[in-house]
Amino acid sequence: MVKFSREYEASIIPEWKGAFVDYKCLKKLIKKIKLGRRDADDSNGDCSLEEAALAAGVESVGYGGGFSVLDPVHALASRFAPRVHVSSEDEESGDSGELVPPTDKHEREFLEKADEELEKVNSFYATKEAELLGRGEAIIDQLRILADVKRILADHAATRRARRTLSAVAPSSPALSGSGLATPQSMSDGSVELQQAQMTEGVAVADEVMAALERNGVSFVGLPGKKDSKAGRLQLPATVRIDIPASNPGRAALKVWEELVNVLRKDGADPAAAFVHRKKVQHAEKNIRDAFMALYRGLELLKKFSSLNVKAFTKILKKFVKVSGQQQATDLFSQKVKGSSFSTSDKVLQLSDEVESLFLKHFAGNDKMVAMKYLNPKQPKSTHMITFLVGLFTGTFVSLFIIYTIMAHASGIFASVGDTAYHEVVYHVFSIFALISLHCFLYGCNLFMWKSTRINQNFIFDFVPNTALTHRDAFLMSAFIMCTVVTVLVINLFLINACVPYTNAVPGALIVLSAGLLFCPFNVFYRSTRYCFMRIMRKIIFSPFYKVVMADFFMADQLTSQIPLLRHTEFAACYFMAGSFRAYPYETCTKNQQYKHLAYVISFLPYYWRAVQCLRRYLEEHDVNQLANAGKYVSAMVAAAVRLKYKATPTPFWVWMVLITSTGTTVYQLYWDFVKDWGFFTPKSKNLWLRDDLILKNKFTYYVSMTLNLVLRLSWTKSVMKISITKNETRLLDFSRASLEIIRRGHWNFYRLENEHLNNVGKFRAVKTVPLPFCELETD
């Protein structure tokens, strides 16, 4: 049977951990009470033995005056006899009765601490309850506005369709067509009337939309209407601003509706405008649906918070009364817990039922199963099949790699006089997939550690929990990639030994198939993950035109450690797409000047993307730290440029420039890693050189990771060392450096997210805040 303390620690919400009852601390106080009572009983037992001996008053016969042989029996009986406590008032008045014994120091300490914990839980619950209730009221108000606008647009769409049907039937009616022929003048008059009718209809729709919004507390601020003397009708203002009073829970109006009203006023029944309207309505509907889902999630977490704390108080009070015997004090405190708001309030339950009912009606078509699929998605069950496949692919990879090594050694293809073109192709293609596989494996290790330490990476990255990768999935991807690559290399080497022409096209086909799998629209091989990756990459490539979120700059940081991968990809694309394997030697893609310039650009791109992301965040958040962070990536670009210049002209001057720029950049990066990203070197921290809050229990792990990060940051020193090695050894050394950089990034990932998690815990955010389609507009 699992102890409640372990079950409690495993069940609490990590982001709200500081708001839960400190069950462990209360247990320690009960242990103090138990030890104190044991010491008191021991001292009272010694005193009772002496009192029994004195009360006997008879000298024993034997050893020259001592105690009676029956004295131990009397002492034992007196020890277990019930004690009666009589107060001074009872002694004076002669009355007797059962009174609550006075609590000692440890008991008072326990009750005071329990009262503090109760106040903390109550205060947090009241704050979160008010927050969720206000959020729920705002979302329900916006849903009401959305429903009104959708109804108005649907009614006018039906009216428009009916009018078109009548206009199509009207020319065939003899009574309307007269002779059956329409003159140009009549056609012109009809088109003018049709335009006026469309304009009138657009004004009517706009007026109804405005009226619907005004019924929900929206007031319009704009120019007053003017009378058009020629047309004889009201000339509406060109722009309309929408404003909601701050006292209204909705708080503001949607710019979508502002544009909607303006377009309806000007465009009337234009189909293109109607399409824009539908898209805007669909976008607003999706935002409100997501807001309902986040609200429901928050309500469920708050209900869990309430039930867990009630259970914790019940369990700890049972322990207290068992150890101390303070039944009356325990009953009084238990009544206080039962009367607290977090135990008695039913507002959260009522709002949860209302949210479920509204979601069922407006977003699920009254289908209970569909509604709960969105509101309370279940985590996918982990199966043994994934674990089996990981083992299968890993074993196959090891076996095929041994076969490939034996075949390559037997054919002498990696000897000094081997096929140079084959060396280049195999090195670049194998490096691409090996580095990707290593990164996937380390990401799987990160996922495993985040899960073990209860770091909610899905919430931090805003991933969908039921489609997000698990550590087993990441391991499966890594093993599958390496198994596939080595299989292709074995087949390629077998075809070379068989003297089959164009064998170098086989690795190129692997790259094409991999790209096809990445963009495959079918729901195979983790489509949701692949699409999420492509969306993030699109936002990174087009930085700074997209808003930057955690997943975006986290992925951009991964790219700064994958610059060798980008260089290998550039060579492979040049070699295969240009048809080099048929007509040209591999030097075509290495000695060409344009190729070298492109290689420099690719080397700088990840740092550029990350720098402009920091600038975008500075413009939005006005945080000076973002400018300092951008400076880190600019300095990395400068250091990389100097190293490339030194490689072209290895003079003593450029050696010193490499040392100065690279050392400065390394110090800059180490400071940012340790202080900003990991949160270490906190002043007056209780953990030397670390921060106060640590998730891992073994502090030595943090110091090892810091040392490893420092050593791997110095890998650039290889560029200024004069090492006499062969070309194959150079390739192996470069691949090892690239792999070590990915390993360093894997360490960085865990501590970066740990620090983010701890900062988030301080703000008690457990559910994401979905931006509502109605946002506040400033009035003049």
N, C-alpha and C positions, 0 to 999 in steps of 0.2 A: 504493500500500500504506500503510495506516494505521500510524503508529508505535505501538509497544507502550505507550509512556507515555500517549498519548492514549486508547488502548483501555483501559488499566488505570484511568485516572481516570474513564472513563465507565462502567466495570463495577463499581467498588467500591460497597458498600452505604453510602448517605449517613449513616445513623445510626451506623455503625461506622467511619467514615472515620478517626478518630483511632487506631484499633487496627490499621489496615493498615500494611504496610511503607511507610515514607516514601521512595518510589521516586525522587521528584524530588530530595530531599536527597542520596541516595546517588549520583545521576547528577552532581550538582554536585561531589561529592568526587572522582569519577572524572575530571571535567574538570580539577580542580586537579592531579591526578596527571599527566594528559596535558600540561598546560602546564608543570609542573615538570620533566618529562623533556625537553620540547622546549628549555627554557632550559639544562638541563644539557648536552644534546647540542651546543647552540651554543657554550657555553663550552669544552667538551672539543674541539670542532673548531678553535677558535682556538689552544688550547694545542698541539694536534698539529701545526699548521703551523709554530709556532715551534720545536718540538722537531725537526722534520724538517730545518729550515734549519740548526740547530746541529749536527745529526748529519752533515750533508754535509761540513762542514769544508773546503770548497773555495771559493775566491773566483771569482766570475764574471769573464769577460774583458770587458768592455764598460764599463760605467758606473762605473768607479772603485771596484770592490770591492762586491759584492752577493751575491745568491743564484745558484745554478746554474739553468740553464733547465729542468732535469729535476726541480728541487725541488717544483714544484706537483704533478707526477705522483706523486712519492713521498708527498707530504702527503695527496693524495686517496686513495691506496691505504691509507695508514695509518689514515685516518678510517673506512673501511669494513672494516678488518681486525677479526676477532673479538677481543674483549677477554677476557683470562684473569685472574680474580681469585684471588690467592694469599693465604691467611691467614698470620698470623705463625707458627702452629703448623706449617703445611706447610713454611714456610721453614726452620724449625729441624730438623724431622724428615726433610725431603727428600721426603715423600709428597705426591702430588698427586691430585686427584679433583674431581668436580663437586659443588659446594655451592650451597645456596640463597643468593642474594645478600641482603644485609641490606636490609630495607624502609626506605624513607625516612619522613619525617614524615607526608606526605599519605597514604601507604599504610597506615601504622599508624592514622591517623585514620579511614580508611575501614573498616578491619577492626573497630575499636572501635565505630564507629557501627552497622555491620552486626550486630555482636553484641548491641548494645542493642536494635535493632529485632527481632532474633530472640527475645530474651527477652520483649519487649513482646507480640509475636504469640503466643508460647507461653503466657504468663500469661493473656492474654485468652481464648484458645481453651480453656484448662483451666477457667477460671471459667464460661464459657458452656456448656461441655460438662457440667460438674457440675450447673449450673442446669437444663438441658434433661433430663438423665437423671433428676434428682429429680422434675421436673415430670411426665415420662413415667411414672415408677413410681406417682406419686399418681393420675394419670388412669386407668391400667390397674387399680389397686386399686378405684377408684370404679366403673369399668365392671363389674368382677366383682360388686360389691355390687348394682349396678343389675340385672344379669342374674339374680342370685339372687332378688331381690324380684319382678321381672317373672315369673319362673317360678312362684313361690309364688302370686302373684295369679292367674296364668293357670290353674294347677291348681285352685284353689278356685273360680274362675269356672266351669270345666267341671263341677266337682262340684255347684255350685249349680244349673246348668242341668239336670243329670241328676236332681237331687232334685225340681225343679219338674215335670219330665216325669213322674216317678213319682207325685207328689201329684196331678197332673191325671188320671192313669190310675186311681188307687186308688179313687175314689168309684164308678166304673162296675163294679168287681169285686164279684160277689155275696158272695164269701167274706168280703170286708172290710166290705161295707155291710150285711150281714145281710138285713134286710127291704127294703133299698134306700132307707130313710128315715133321715135323721139328726136326732136330737133336739137341742134347743138346748143341753142339757147337754154332749152329745158334741161339738157344734160349739165350745162354749166351751173344753172340755178340749183340743180339737185346736188352737185358736188359742194357748192357753198353751204347749202343747208345741212349736208352731211358733216362738213367740217364744224359748223356751228353746233350741230347736235353732239358731236364728239367732244367739243370744248365744254359744252354745257354738262355733259355726262362726267367729264373729268372734274369740273368744279363741284358737281354734286357729290362725287366720291370723296373728294378732298374735304368738303364740308362735313360729310358724315364721319370721316376719320378724325377730323378735328373735334367734332362733338363727342365722339367715343372717348378720345383721350381726355377731353375736358371733364367728362363725367368721372374719370379716375384721378382727378386732381391735377391735370396738365393745363397750364395756361400758356397761351400763344403770345409772343412778343414780336411785333412786326409793324410795317407801315400800314396805316389805315387804308381801306379800299377807296378808290376814286371812281367817279362816274364818267364813263366814256360817252361823250355827247354824240359821236357819230354812230356808234353801235347801239347806243341806248341801253347799255348794261353795265354792271359793276366791273371795273377793271381791278383785278386782284393784284396784290404786291408780288414782285418777282421772287422774293425770298421770305421765308417764314421761319422764325426761331421759336423753339419750344423750351419752356422752362417749367420746372416743378418746384413748389415750395420745399424748403429744407425739412419742414415738419412732416412731410409725407413720407411713409416708409419706402416708397419706390424711389424717392429722392431725385429723380431726374427723368429726362426723356431721351429716347434713342435718336441718334443722328440718322439712323436708318429711316425712321418715320419722318424726320425733317426732309430728307431727300425724297421720300415717298410722296409726301404731300406736295412738294414743289413740282415733281415730275407729273403727278396726276393733274395738277392745275394747268401745266403747260402742254403736256403731250396728249391729254385726253385718253383715248382708247388705243394708243399706239401699241402694237403687239410686242415690239422690242422693250418698251417701257414696262409692259405687263410682265415680261420675262424677268426684268430686273426686280420688279416688285416681288415676284414669286421667290427669287433667289434670296432677297433680303428677308422675306418672311421665314423662309426655311432656315436661314442662318440664325435669326433670332430664336426660332423654335428650338434649334439644336442647343443654343446656349442655355435656354431656360431648362431644357431637359437635363443637360449636364449639371446645372445648378441644383435641380431637384435630386439627382443622384448623389451629389456631394453632400447636400443637406441631410439626406436619409442616412448616409454613412456616418455623418457627425452625430446624428441622433442615436444611432445604434451604439456608437462608441460611448456616448454619455450614459446610456442605459447600462452598458457593461461596467462603466466606471462606478455607477451607483451600486449595482449588485455586488461587485467585488469588494467595495469598501464596507458595505453592510456585513458581508460575510467575514471580512477580516476583523471588524470590531467584535462580532459575536464570538469568534474563535478566541481572540486574545482575552476577552472578558471571562470566558470559561476557564482559561488557564489561570487568570488572576484570582478568581474566587476559589479555585482548587488549591492554590498555593497559600493564599493569605487568609481565607475564610471570611473575607469582608463581603458578606452576602448583601447587606443593606446598601453599602456604597456601590456595589456592582449593579444592583437593581436600579438605583437612582441614575447611574451613568448609562445603563442600557435603555432606560426610558428617554434619556436625553438624546441618544443616538436614534431611537425610533421616531422621535419627534422632530428630527432635523429635516431640512428641506430636501437634501439629496435622497432621503429615505421615503418621504411622504409625498413629494411633489409629483403630480401626474401630468404636468403640462407637456413634458417631453413625449409621453405616451400618446397624448391627444394629438399633438402635432405630427407624430410619426404616422398615426392612423390617417390623418388628413392628407399628408403627403402621399401616402400609399394609394389612397382613394383617388386623388387628383391625377397622379401619374397613370393609374389604371385607366382612367377615363380619357385623358388627353393624349397619351403617348403609347399606350399598349392596346388600344382597341378593346378594352374591357377583358383582356386575356390575362388572368392571374399569373400564369407561368411566364409569359413574356415580361410582365412587369417586374417580377422578382428576379428574372434573369438580368435585368438592368440594375435594379435597386440593390440586390444582394447577390452579386455574382460569386459563384463558388470557385474555389481554387481548383485547378486541374489536378487530378489524382496522379501521383507519380507511380509509374509502373516499372516492373523489373525488366521490361523489354529494352528500355533505354540503357539501363546498366549493362544488360547483356550485349547490346550493339556496341557500346563503348569498348567492352572487353574484346569483342570479336574484331572490330576494326583496328584496335591497338595491336592485337596479336598478329593480324594479317600484315599490318605495316612493318612490324619488326621482322617478320619472316621474309617479306618481299625486299626489304632493305638489305638483309643479309644476302639474298640471292643476287640483287643488283651489284653489291660490292664484289662478290665472287666473280660475276660475269665481267665486270669492268676490269678487275685485276687480271683475269685470264686473257682478255682481249688486248690488254696493254693500252687502253684508250686514255688513261690518265697519266701515262708516262710523259717524260719531258719531250718526247718526239711524237706525242699523240696528236689527234685532230684538234687543232686550236679552235676552229669554229664550233665544234661540238662542245668544247669546254665552256665557251662563252654562253652558248644557248642553255646548256644544262645548269650552269651556275646561276644565271639570271632567273630562269623559270623556277628552278628549285628554291631559290632564295625568296621569291615572291610568296609562294605558297607556304614555305616553312615559317617565314616571319608572321604571316597571317595566322597560321595554326598555333604558333607560340603565343601570340596575343590572345587568341580565343581561349587557349588553355589557362593563361594567367587570369583572364577575365572570369573563367569558371572558378578558379581558386578564390578570386575576390568575392564572387557571388556566394560561395560556400562560407567564407569567413563573415560576410555581412549577415548571412542568415544565422550563423552560429552566435554572433554577438547582437542579434536583433536590431540591426541597422536597416531601416526601411528604404532600400534603394529605389523601389518602384515609386514611392511617394516623392522622394527627392528628385528623381528624373522625370516624374509625371508619366510613368509607364502604366499601361493597363495591366492589372495584376494577373488576370486569367490568360493573357497572351504573352506576358513577359518571359524571357529566358530564365531557366533555372541553371544551377551549376552542372547538372547532368546533361542538359541540352548543350551547354557550351563545350563540355568535354566531348560530347558526341560529334559536334561540328569539327573540333580540332582533330579528332581521330579519323573522321571520314575524309577530311581534306588531305591529310598526310598519306592515308591509304590509297586514295585516288592518284595522287601525284606520283608516288613510288610505282604504282601499277603502270602508269603511262611511261615512266622512265625505263622500266623493265621491257615493256613492249617496244619502245623506241630503240633500245640497245639491241634487242633481238633482231629487229628489222635491219639495223646497220650491219650486224654480223652476217645477215642473209643477203647483203648487197642490194637491198631494195632502194630504188631512187626516191629522192625527196623525203627522206625519213625525218628531217628536221621540221617538217610540217606537223608532226604529231604533237610536240609541245605547244605549237601555235594553236592547234585544234583544242587542246586543253584550256587555253586562255579564253578562246571564243566560247566554248561550252560553259565555262565558269561565269563569264559575263552574261550569257543567255540565262543561266540559272538565277543570277542576281536580279535580272529584270523580268523573270518569268511571272506572268499574271495569274497562274494557277496556284491553288492553295496547297503547295507542296514545299517541303524543306523550309519551314518557318517563314511563311510569306509575310505575316505581320511584322516580324523582326526585320526582314529584308526591306520592306517598305518604310519602316521607321528609320532605318539606317540611311536610305536614299533621301528621305525628307530632311534629315539632319545634315547630310552632306550638301544638299542643295542650299540650305540656309548658310552653311559655312562658306561655300564657294561664292555666293552672292552677298557675303558680308561687305559692308555694314547695312544693307538694305532691309534686313529682318531684325526683329526684336530678339535679343540674345537671352536665352534661358540656360538653366544648369546643364542640360544634356548637350546643348550646342557647344559651349566652351569646354566642356569635359571631353567631347569627341575631338575638338580642335587641338586640345593638349595631347591627345593620343597621336594625332598626325605629326606633331613636332618630334615625336620619338620614332616615327616611321618614314623619315626622309630617305633612308636607304631603300625602303620598299618602293617609294615613288620613283627613285632613280632606276631601279631594276625594271619597273613597269614601263618607264620611258624607253629603255633599250629594247625590251621585248616588243613593244608596239612598233618601234622603228624597224626592227629587224623583220618582223613578220608582215606588217602591213605594207612595207615597201617592197616585198618580194625578195628580200636579200638572200633568203635561203635557196633561191633558184639561180640568181644571176650575179650577185655581188658578194664579196667577202664581208665578214663582220665588221671590219674596220670602217665600213661605210657609215656606220652609226656611232662611231667613237671618235673619228678624226675630223669629221665635218665641223666647220666653225659654227654653223647654225645649231647643230646638235649640242655643242658645248654651251652655247648661250641659253638654249632651252633648258639644259641641265642645271645651269645656275638659277634660272627662274624657278624651276621646280624645287630646288633646295631652299629657296627663300619663301615660297608660297605659304607653307604652314605657319611660319612666324608672322608673315604679313596678315593672314587671316586672323590670327589670334590678337595681333596688335589692333586691328580695326574693330574687332569685337570689343576690346577694352575701351576704345574711343566711343563706340556706340553706347556702351553702358555708362560712360562718364556723362555723355550728353543727356541721358535719360535719368540717371540717378544723382548726378552732380557730386560724385564721390571721387575725391582727389586720389585715393588709392588706385583707382582704375587707370589714371594717367601714369602712376608709378609702375603699375603692372604692364602697361603698354611699353614703357621705357625698357623693361626687361627684355621684351621680344625684339625691340629695335636694336638693343645692344647685342643680342644673339645674332641678328642679321649682319651687323657690322663685323663681329668676330668671324663669322663664316666667310664673309667677303675677303677679309684679310688673309685667312687661311688658304682660300682659293688663289689669291694673288701670290702668296708665298710658294704655293705648289707650282705656279707658272714661272716665277723668278725667285729661286731659293737663295737670296742674298742675306748677309748678316742683318741688314736693316729690317727686312721683313720678318726675320726670326724674332727680333725684339718686338716688333709690332704684334706678332702673333702672341707672344708671351704676355704683353701688356693687355691687349684687348680680350684675349681668352681668359686670363686670370680675373680681370674685372668683371666679365660676364659671369664667370663661375661663382664668384663671391656674391654677386647680385642674385643669381638663381638659387644658391644655397640659402641665403637669407630669406628669400620669398618662400622656398619650400618649407623651411623649418618654422618660420615665424607666422607667415600669412596663411599658407595652405594647410599646414599641420597644426598651427596654434601652439608650437613649443616655445621655450625660452620665455615663459610667462613670469613677470616679476613677482617675487615673493611667493612662488608656487610651492606647495607642500611636496611636490615631486621634483627633484633636482633637474633643471634644464627642460622640464616637460611642463604640461599644464595640470591644473588641479583635477580635472575630470578625465579619467582614462577608462577605456572599455576593456582592454586586455589586462588581466590580473598581473601578468609577469612584466614588470617594468624593463627588465633586461632586453626584451624584444624590441622596445622602442629605441634603445641605445644602439643595438645591432643594426636596425634599419637606418638610423641616422648615419652611422659609419659607412654602411654600404652605399647609401645615397651619395655621400661625400666622395668615396672612391670612384664610383661609376661616373660622377660628374667630371672627373679628371681624365676621361678617355681621350680627349682631344690632344693630350701630350704625345700620343703616338705620331701625330702629324709632323712634329718637329724632331723626332728621333731618327737617326740614320741607322736603319736596320737593314742588313743585307740578307734578303730572303728571295725565294723564287716567286714566280707569278702565282702559282697555285697556292703557295703558303700565304701570299698577300691576300688572295681571295678568301682563304679560310680565316685569316685574322680580321678582315673587314666584316665577314659574316658573324664572327664571334662578337665583335664590338657592337654590331647592330642588335644581336640577341641580348647582350648584356644591357643595352639601353632599354629594350622592351621589358626586361626583368626589373630594371630600376623603376620604370613606369608602373609596373604591376604593384610594387611596394607603395609608390606614391598614391596610387588609386585608393588603396585601402585607408590610409591615414587621411587623405583628403576628404573622403566621404565620412569617415569617423568624425572629423572636425565639423563638417557640415551638419551631421546628425546631432551632435552635442549643441551646436548653436541653435538648431531648430528646436531642440528640446527646451531650451531656455525660453523660447517664445510660445511653447505649447501648441504648435500647429500639427494637427493630426490628419486633417483633410484639406484638400486644395480649395482655394477660393476661386470659383468660376466667375469671370467677368460677366455681369448681366448685360443684356442688350440695351437697357436703359441706363444712360450715364448722365451725370450732372452737367448742365450747361451753365456757363457763367452769364449773368445778365448785366447789362450796362447800368 
